[in-house]
Amino acid sequence: MESEQVVLHASDINRILSRMAHEILEKHRGSKGLVLIGIRTGGVYLADRLAARIKAIDGTDIPRGDLDITLYRDDWTRISHQPVVQRTELPFSLDAKQVILVDDVLFTGRTVRAAMDALIDFGRPDRIELAVLVDRGHRELPIQANYVGKHIETIHNNTVNVYLSEHAGRDEVTITG
């Protein structure tokens, strides 16, 4: 029987996202030229939350977009012969922008690689950075996050579950395995 261990509670997630918003603003010396793009699905909710925190700190509405990477994945044929493609919404130009991709978990790096491939089809940003709630290691590609909420040591066959209230009705991060 697999056990599930809670590693982050709602209060931890809130504190982490506030810290990450401050880090982003500090590194960029404000929000000018920044856009936040959430990778579907968990990254979309986290990008919304980061944008709200940045607005509370800086008073600026940062442009927000959502990115579906289904057809850019290198394993989509293994996942399903009929993948479910969701909407990509980028209601602004990426040209000359400082893009911060947002995702819930960084694991092998393949999702981020697919997201970068997708982004380039929509424009040429000046810079692409990565913000993740959880970095669990075990990279297969040379990709690292610029902003990390929490580094969590896992073994390869563990599963990191990110539950967010917008989708799951609660805020919690667990490890199963």
Secondary structure, 3 states (H helix, E strand, C coil): CCCEEEEECHHHHHHHHHHHHHHHHHHHCCCCCEEEEEECCHHHHHHHHHHHHHHHHHCCCCCEEEECCHHHCCCHHHHCCCCCCCCCECCCCCCCCEEEEEEEEECCCHHHHHHHHHHHCCCCCCEEEEEEEEECCCCCCCCCCCEEEEECCCCCCCEEEEECHHHHCCCEEEEEC
